[in-house]
Amino acid sequence: MLARKFKAGKVFWTVCLLILLSALAYEFVELNRKTSLPPLPSPNGNDDFVEAQKLMVGNPADFDRGSLEELRKHLAENAEVLKLVREGLAKQCRIPILFSTNHLVLRSLSDVKRVARLLQAGGRLAELEGRTNDAARVCLETIRYGEESCRGGVMMDRLVGIVCETIGVNSLQKIMGALDARTCRALSKQLQEIERRQEPVTDVLRNEAEWVRRTFPVWQRIPAMIPIESLNPTKRVQKDFVKKCNQSEVPFKLLIIDLAARAYELDRGNPPKSLNELVPDYLDTVPVDPATGLKLTHRL
């Protein structure tokens, strides 16, 4: 009887060991799988963004509390920067990933955010001067810059892009009440198009995996091969990253709904009773919560 129990236990632990080794082998193969990243566009709008970041003068955050004249002067000093950003937005964009631990340092992520703040300053000036439609256009440019300035990058690039995009989303939300129906409808449609062109999170994770594979030696990547999520720091970081991306999409989608609902109310004299009433004239479809896969609910 004891011999039989011992044999059964031995078989059980042998099977467990084989499963563990198989999982480790799978993770090793996946982590070291070679993938080819899409080629860089030519011309590449990211080149314009980089040049703009180099030419940037002053810190836009310093002008949040400054006078109108100081704000005008600051924007005039950075007119070439704004021109380059808009030229970049007119092209396809993709970050050239440097397969080195210096990638994020050489990218000057703080400068990426400073350009977004400069765009925000331009929108603020337009708002103060009563040019509300121009302010809305700049907000849209800021959102697009947030999307395009991180396209093709790794996780940290995307997180910085989210910060830039949020600057534009928050600014547009604040001035929405001063916009007419035509502008609200157009902005909602344009934001829906930006959403359709957004780089999938899976592509960012693929870029990150390829950067890690080419940058770090195998012995440094061993912890990422552990199949148990609670013991794998890489999987925990990826999970948190996906969560942050999903959370950032909700205000963006709600802004699309708010603009569509305002256009509906201005056109028809009364607010919509449900989001379904906005489809298809104001919304292509009701936006979906990326975390749940269900249609968003929003108090109109």
Protein Blocks (a to p, Z undefined) as FASTA:
>chain_A
ZZmmmmmmmmmmmmmmmmmmmmmmmmmmmmmpccdddddddddfklmmmmmmmmpgcjfk
lmmmmcfklmmmmmmmmmmmmmmmmmmmmpccdddddddfklmmmnommlmmmmmmmmmm
mmmmmmmnopamlmmmmmmmmmmmmmmmmgoiafklmmmmmmmmmmmmmmmmmmmmmpcf
klmmmmmmmmmmmmmmpccfklmmmmmmmmmmmmpcfklmmmmmpmblklmmklmmmmmm
mmmmmmmmmmmmmmmmmmmmmmmmmmnopacfbfklmpcklbmbdcddfknopacdddZZ
